[in-house]
Amino acid sequence: MTLTLLAVDVDATMETLRSEVREFIAEAVSTGKFVPDCDNWLAGWAPSFSAELAARGWIGMAIPQEYGGSGRGSLERYIVIEELLAAGAPIAAHWIADRQIAPALLRYGTERQKQEYLPKIASAQSFFALGMSEPGAGSDLAAIRTKATKVEGGWRLNGAKLWTSGGHHAHAMVVLARTSPIDVHSRHSGMSQFIVDLPAPGVTINPILLMSGEHHFNEVVFEDAFVSEDTVLGTIGDGWKQVTAELAYERSGPERLLSTFPLLTSMFRRLEATADAPEVELVALGTLLSRARSLREISMSIANALQRGEAPEVAAAVAKDLGTRFEQDVVDTALRILDGVCADASSSNKLERLLARAALHSPGFTLRGGTNEILRGVIARGLGLR
């Protein structure tokens, strides 16, 4: 089984692009350029592979040509990333910059910021991290305590960010900080965003290791870290509005339903090789496939909305909630069908290796990008239920 069962594009240009990406992936796997794995958009840090994608114009596809991108648009980008995610390709290095930072720069950045960062993002020479979540705040970004204090020529940052994916590799990060005290009557006011180049004086990056020893999370501590006035992204005080718009990209993309797709694909191949598969397995996997198809339609519709310049915050929250629960159900179904077999990630058995990575990472599926419980509050408010 491949993503063909999910693909419904009819535009000839889109289908040609999809075929090109599949041919590239097949060649890359066959020559050992990467080993397919689950959750590789978060854990698969491979700058050389990102550079190959950039050379083909497959990074920065939604960035206009005057800023170094190909200007092909969000929908063509969607096809490329969908195929890469489904194949379990290692795209973590450029992922945050391409998915989220580039659109933010295009929408809120100064001309200097666009000229400086966008060409480097499109050429896979600049990787970004996000500075949002904090100790004691989690998904409640209104509770952040990192402060930016105005000083001559710029700002001083003090505080800490948590779960900063790829921060130890990143060339820069976008930090959400308080530029005025918390207003109990308006918790979302008084926040601003800053671009912090890394490494930088006053910025310490501490690793947070998984039980397996994997390192892609970090704690980032700011101690009187100075940033100049021209590092402000957007408008002082508009940080909350800017972040919620950016989160639509973070929460609605195909990565929210395809993190475990390589495992699902492997389960179907196992089924194809089974002479007399139990009906319960057929039903379980068929149900997952139908859910994946429906979730893809939701994600694609949001991609269309984003391309039209809309900010579908509520729809993105729905997509993230449903998509990450689906990803977890893929893992649970595989564990049930395989009767709990879960080898270590170095296993020579591909199915067991994929299951090991997916099972290890699955507790984070419904947490990252905002916990599903918080998102249900967003949905309820958006529907006028709260």
C-alpha positions as CSV (number, residue, x, y, z in Angstrom):
1,M,0.0,0.0,0.0
2,T,1.2,3.5,-0.8
3,L,-0.3,6.9,-0.5
4,T,-2.0,6.2,-3.9
5,L,-5.0,5.1,-1.9
6,L,-5.3,8.5,-0.4
7,A,-4.4,10.6,-3.5
8,V,-7.4,12.2,-5.2
9,D,-5.7,15.0,-7.1
10,V,-6.9,15.4,-10.7
11,D,-4.8,18.3,-11.8
12,A,-2.2,17.0,-14.3
13,T,0.5,19.4,-12.9
14,M,-0.1,18.1,-9.4
15,E,0.0,14.5,-10.5
16,T,3.2,15.1,-12.4
17,L,4.8,16.6,-9.3
18,R,3.6,13.8,-7.1
19,S,5.2,11.3,-9.5
20,E,8.5,13.2,-9.5
21,V,8.5,13.1,-5.7
22,R,7.8,9.4,-5.5
23,E,10.5,8.7,-8.0
24,F,13.0,10.7,-6.0
25,I,11.9,9.0,-2.7
26,A,12.2,5.5,-4.3
27,E,15.7,6.3,-5.5
28,A,16.8,7.8,-2.2
29,V,15.6,4.7,-0.2
30,S,17.1,2.2,-2.7
31,T,20.5,4.0,-2.5
32,G,20.5,4.2,1.3
33,K,20.1,8.0,1.5
34,F,17.6,7.5,4.3
35,V,15.8,4.7,6.2
36,P,12.0,5.3,6.4
37,D,10.8,5.8,10.0
38,C,7.9,7.1,11.9
39,D,7.8,10.6,13.2
40,N,10.8,11.6,11.1
41,W,9.5,15.1,10.5
42,L,10.3,15.7,14.2
43,A,13.2,13.3,14.9
44,G,14.9,12.8,11.5
45,W,17.5,15.6,11.4
46,A,19.3,15.3,8.1
47,P,20.6,18.6,6.7
48,S,22.1,16.9,3.6
49,F,18.8,15.4,2.7
50,S,17.1,18.8,3.2
51,A,19.7,20.3,0.9
52,E,18.8,17.8,-1.8
53,L,15.1,18.8,-1.5
54,A,16.0,22.5,-1.7
55,A,18.1,21.9,-4.8
56,R,14.9,20.5,-6.4
57,G,12.9,23.5,-5.3
58,W,10.9,21.5,-2.8
59,I,11.6,23.7,0.2
60,G,10.2,27.2,0.2
61,M,7.6,26.3,-2.4
62,A,5.2,28.9,-1.0
63,I,7.9,31.6,-0.8
64,P,7.8,34.1,-3.7
65,Q,10.7,33.9,-6.2
66,E,11.9,37.4,-5.2
67,Y,12.8,35.9,-1.8
68,G,14.5,32.8,-3.1
69,G,11.5,30.4,-3.2
70,S,9.8,28.8,-6.1
71,G,6.5,30.5,-5.6
72,R,4.6,27.4,-6.5
73,G,2.0,27.8,-3.7
74,S,0.7,26.0,-0.7
75,L,-1.1,23.2,-2.5
76,E,1.9,22.0,-4.5
77,R,3.9,22.2,-1.3
78,Y,1.3,20.0,0.3
79,I,1.8,17.3,-2.3
80,V,5.5,17.3,-1.7
81,I,5.4,17.1,2.1
82,E,2.5,14.6,2.0
83,E,4.7,12.2,0.0
84,L,7.7,12.8,2.2
85,L,5.8,12.3,5.4
86,A,4.1,9.1,4.1
87,A,7.5,7.7,3.1
88,G,9.0,8.5,6.6
89,A,11.6,10.8,5.1
90,P,14.0,12.7,7.5
91,I,12.8,16.3,7.1
92,A,13.1,17.6,10.6
93,A,16.0,20.0,9.9
94,H,14.0,22.4,7.6
95,W,10.5,21.5,8.8
96,I,9.7,24.3,11.2
97,A,11.3,27.0,9.1
98,D,9.4,25.9,5.9
99,R,6.1,25.1,7.6
100,Q,5.7,28.0,10.0
101,I,8.4,30.6,10.0
102,A,8.4,31.4,6.3
103,P,4.6,32.2,6.3
104,A,5.1,34.3,9.5
105,L,7.9,36.3,7.9
106,L,5.9,36.8,4.7
107,R,3.0,38.1,6.7
108,Y,4.6,40.0,9.5
109,G,8.3,40.4,8.8
110,T,10.1,43.5,7.8
111,E,11.7,43.8,4.4
112,R,15.1,43.3,6.0
113,Q,13.9,40.1,7.8
114,K,12.5,38.7,4.6
115,Q,15.6,39.4,2.6
116,E,17.8,37.9,5.3
117,Y,16.0,34.8,6.3
118,L,13.7,33.6,3.5
119,P,16.4,32.8,0.9
120,K,18.3,30.8,3.5
121,I,15.1,28.9,4.5
122,A,14.4,28.0,0.8
123,S,18.0,26.8,0.3
124,A,18.0,24.8,3.5
125,Q,20.8,27.0,5.0
126,S,18.8,28.3,7.9
127,F,16.9,26.1,10.3
128,F,14.5,27.5,13.0
129,A,13.1,26.5,16.4
130,L,10.0,27.7,18.1
131,G,10.1,29.4,21.5
132,M,6.5,29.1,22.8
133,S,5.9,26.5,25.5
134,E,7.3,27.1,29.0
135,P,7.7,25.3,32.3
136,G,4.4,25.8,34.2
137,A,2.6,27.1,31.1
138,G,2.5,24.2,28.7
139,S,-0.3,24.6,26.2
140,D,-1.6,27.7,28.0
141,L,0.5,30.3,26.1
142,A,-1.3,33.1,27.9
143,A,0.5,32.0,31.1
144,I,4.1,32.5,29.7
145,R,6.5,34.3,31.9
146,T,9.5,35.0,29.6
147,K,9.9,38.7,29.6
148,A,11.3,41.1,27.1
149,T,12.4,44.4,28.7
150,K,13.0,47.5,26.6
151,V,16.6,48.8,26.7
152,E,18.6,51.1,24.6
153,G,18.8,49.8,21.1
154,G,16.6,46.7,21.7
155,W,15.3,44.3,24.3
156,R,16.6,42.0,27.1
157,L,15.1,38.5,27.2
158,N,14.8,36.6,30.5
159,G,13.0,33.3,31.0
160,A,12.9,29.8,29.7
161,K,11.2,27.8,26.9
162,L,10.6,24.1,27.0
163,W,10.2,21.2,24.5
164,T,12.1,23.3,21.9
165,S,12.4,20.8,19.1
166,G,15.8,21.0,17.2
167,G,16.9,24.0,19.3
168,H,20.4,22.5,19.6
169,H,20.8,22.5,15.8
170,A,18.8,25.6,14.9
171,H,20.4,28.7,13.4
172,A,17.6,30.9,14.9
173,M,14.4,30.7,16.9
174,V,11.2,32.8,17.1
175,V,10.5,33.6,20.8
176,L,7.2,34.6,22.3
177,A,7.7,36.9,25.3
178,R,5.8,39.3,27.5
179,T,6.6,43.0,26.7
180,S,4.1,44.3,29.3
181,P,2.7,42.8,32.5
182,I,-0.2,40.3,32.6
183,D,-3.6,42.0,32.5
184,V,-6.0,39.8,34.4
185,H,-8.8,41.1,32.3
186,S,-7.0,40.5,29.0
187,R,-4.5,37.6,29.4
188,H,-3.7,37.5,25.7
189,S,-2.5,41.0,25.5
190,G,1.1,42.3,26.0
191,M,2.9,39.6,24.2
192,S,5.4,40.0,21.3
193,Q,7.6,37.9,19.0
194,F,11.4,38.2,18.5
195,I,13.8,36.5,16.1
196,V,16.8,35.3,18.1
197,D,19.9,34.2,16.1
198,L,21.7,31.2,17.6
199,P,24.1,30.7,19.3
200,A,23.9,33.9,21.2
201,P,25.2,35.4,24.5
202,G,22.8,34.8,27.3
203,V,21.1,31.9,25.6
204,T,21.7,28.4,27.1
205,I,20.3,25.3,25.4
206,N,19.9,22.2,27.7
207,P,19.1,18.8,26.2
208,I,15.9,16.9,27.2
209,L,16.5,13.2,26.3
210,L,14.0,10.5,25.6
211,M,14.2,7.2,27.4
212,S,15.9,5.8,24.3
213,G,18.6,8.5,24.5
214,E,17.2,10.4,21.5
215,H,17.8,14.1,21.6
216,H,15.5,16.5,19.8
217,F,13.8,18.3,22.7
218,N,15.5,21.1,24.7
219,E,15.1,23.6,27.4
220,V,16.2,27.1,26.2
221,V,17.1,29.6,29.0
222,F,17.5,33.3,28.4
223,E,19.5,35.3,30.9
224,D,19.7,39.0,29.9
225,A,20.0,37.9,26.2
226,F,20.1,41.1,24.1
227,V,18.2,41.3,20.8
228,S,18.2,44.5,18.7
229,E,15.1,46.4,17.8
230,D,15.0,45.1,14.3
231,T,14.5,41.5,15.6
232,V,10.9,42.2,16.5
233,L,8.6,40.1,14.4
234,G,5.5,42.0,13.6
235,T,4.1,44.5,16.0
236,I,4.9,44.9,19.7
237,G,1.9,43.7,21.7
238,D,0.4,41.6,18.8
239,G,2.2,38.4,19.7
240,W,-0.9,36.5,20.6
241,K,-2.7,37.3,17.4
242,Q,0.4,36.5,15.3
243,V,1.0,33.1,17.1
244,T,-2.6,31.9,16.8
245,A,-2.4,32.6,13.1
246,E,0.8,30.7,12.8
247,L,-0.6,27.8,14.8
248,A,-3.1,27.1,12.0
249,Y,0.0,26.0,9.9
250,E,1.4,23.9,12.8
251,R,-1.9,22.1,13.7
252,S,-3.5,21.4,10.4
253,G,-0.8,20.0,8.2
254,P,-0.5,16.4,7.1
255,E,2.1,15.7,9.7
256,R,-0.8,15.6,12.2
257,L,-2.0,12.4,10.6
258,L,1.0,10.9,8.8
259,S,3.5,10.5,11.6
260,T,2.7,6.8,11.8
261,F,1.7,6.3,8.2
262,P,4.9,4.2,7.5
263,L,3.7,1.9,10.2
264,L,0.2,1.7,8.7
265,T,1.7,1.0,5.3
266,S,3.9,-1.8,6.7
267,M,0.8,-3.3,8.4
268,F,-1.0,-3.4,5.1
269,R,2.0,-5.1,3.4
270,R,2.0,-7.7,6.2
271,L,-1.7,-8.2,5.6
272,E,-1.1,-8.7,1.8
273,A,1.5,-11.4,2.6
274,T,-0.9,-13.2,4.9
275,A,-2.8,-16.0,3.1
276,D,-5.8,-16.0,5.4
277,A,-5.9,-12.8,7.4
278,P,-8.4,-12.7,10.4
279,E,-11.4,-10.6,9.7
280,V,-10.8,-8.5,12.8
281,E,-7.5,-7.3,11.2
282,L,-9.1,-6.5,7.9
283,V,-11.8,-4.5,9.7
284,A,-9.3,-2.7,11.9
285,L,-6.9,-1.7,9.1
286,G,-9.8,-0.8,6.8
287,T,-11.3,1.5,9.4
288,L,-7.9,3.2,9.9
289,L,-7.6,3.7,6.1
290,S,-11.0,5.3,5.8
291,R,-10.2,7.6,8.7
292,A,-7.0,8.6,7.0
293,R,-8.8,9.5,3.8
294,S,-11.3,11.6,5.7
295,L,-8.7,13.4,7.7
296,R,-6.7,14.1,4.5
297,E,-9.8,15.9,3.1
298,I,-10.0,18.1,6.2
299,S,-6.3,18.9,6.1
300,M,-6.4,19.7,2.4
301,S,-9.4,22.0,2.8
302,I,-7.5,23.9,5.5
303,A,-4.5,24.2,3.1
304,N,-6.8,25.7,0.6
305,A,-8.1,28.2,3.2
306,L,-4.5,29.2,4.1
307,Q,-3.6,29.7,0.5
308,R,-6.6,32.1,0.3
309,G,-5.1,34.1,3.1
310,E,-7.6,32.9,5.8
311,A,-6.7,31.9,9.4
312,P,-8.8,28.9,10.1
313,E,-7.9,28.5,13.8
314,V,-10.9,26.4,14.8
315,A,-10.7,24.1,11.8
316,A,-7.0,23.6,12.5
317,A,-7.7,22.7,16.1
318,V,-10.3,20.1,14.9
319,A,-7.7,18.7,12.4
320,K,-5.1,18.4,15.1
321,D,-7.4,16.8,17.6
322,L,-8.7,14.2,15.2
323,G,-5.4,13.6,13.4
324,T,-3.3,13.0,16.5
325,R,-5.8,10.6,17.9
326,F,-5.8,8.7,14.7
327,E,-2.0,8.5,14.9
328,Q,-2.2,7.0,18.3
329,D,-4.9,4.5,17.2
330,V,-2.5,3.3,14.4
331,V,0.0,2.4,17.1
332,D,-2.6,0.8,19.4
333,T,-4.0,-1.2,16.5
334,A,-0.5,-2.4,15.5
335,L,0.3,-3.4,19.1
336,R,-3.0,-5.3,19.4
337,I,-2.6,-7.1,16.0
338,L,1.1,-8.0,16.8
339,D,0.1,-9.1,20.3
340,G,2.3,-6.5,22.0
341,V,5.5,-7.2,20.0
342,C,7.6,-4.1,20.1
343,A,11.3,-4.6,19.4
344,D,13.9,-1.9,19.9
345,A,14.4,0.7,17.2
346,S,17.5,-1.1,15.9
347,S,15.6,-4.3,15.0
348,S,16.3,-5.7,11.5
349,N,12.6,-6.4,11.2
350,K,11.2,-3.3,9.5
351,L,7.7,-3.6,11.0
352,E,9.0,-4.0,14.5
353,R,11.4,-1.1,14.1
354,L,8.7,1.2,12.9
355,L,6.4,0.1,15.7
356,A,9.2,0.7,18.3
357,R,9.7,4.3,17.1
358,A,6.0,5.0,16.9
359,A,5.2,3.5,20.3
360,L,8.1,5.5,21.9
361,H,6.9,8.8,20.3
362,S,3.2,8.3,20.6
363,P,2.7,9.8,24.1
364,G,3.6,13.2,22.5
365,F,1.2,13.0,19.6
366,T,-1.7,14.6,21.4
367,L,0.5,17.0,23.4
368,R,2.7,18.8,20.9
369,G,1.2,21.8,19.1
370,G,-1.2,22.2,22.0
371,T,-2.8,19.5,24.0
372,N,-6.0,18.1,22.6
373,E,-7.8,19.1,25.8
374,I,-6.8,22.8,25.2
375,L,-7.8,22.5,21.6
376,R,-11.2,21.3,22.5
377,G,-11.6,24.5,24.4
378,V,-10.6,26.5,21.3
379,I,-13.1,24.6,19.3
380,A,-15.9,25.1,21.9
381,R,-15.2,28.9,22.0
382,G,-15.1,29.1,18.2
383,L,-18.5,27.4,18.0
384,G,-19.9,29.7,20.6
385,L,-20.3,26.9,23.1
386,R,-18.2,28.6,25.8
